[in-house]
Amino acid sequence: MEWNLIFFVNSVLLGVGLAMDAFSVSIANALSESQMKKSRMCFIAGVYAFFQFAMPMIGWICVHTIVEYFSKFEVLIPWIALALLLWIGGKMIWEAVHGEEDKAAEIAEKLTFATLLIQGVATSIDALSVGFTIADYGLLMALVASLIIAGVTFAICMTGLLIGKKVGDKLGAKATIAGGLILVGIGIEIFVKGVFF
């Protein structure tokens, strides 16, 4: 593979495709936290961007080292994403529906670092397969492609957070239920794509 315009365009397009789940999760997170500060938004988008960088690199390393083990693990990817997102989204919906009056305000604080990491893994785990796509790249090219994917993911997630923040202001407590439903929907979509297509 050569350093040319096609390499950069492909990397950007890969980034856009891979970032769609993280974009939706960003909207869901911001729906229930309409007072989210810009620094927190940058941190959340940065976590998703990190995982979108790391997963293709891990996939690339697996292809160049332990490819037979990775291909066995690849079957589990949709199941893992489904379980993680159903758990997080279901928990959000349960707490919004069955909580006290002020529970909706507390849910904004529930986006802990651990939850954010789980979301980051769940929305980027399918990017492991990109390691196969970029297997013919050298290490430097794989790093650059992964950095481009991360940059695109960061920009897209920031957009999702801004959209969710604006809509969350208008929806109030119902935004938390909407956010949970989005997460559950993404989990099902990743599962269906991974298992049936």
Helices and strands as residue ranges (DSSP letters): H 5-31, H 38-64, H 67-74, H 77-98, H 103-107, G 108-110, H 113-124, G 125-129, H 130-133, H 139-171, H 174-196
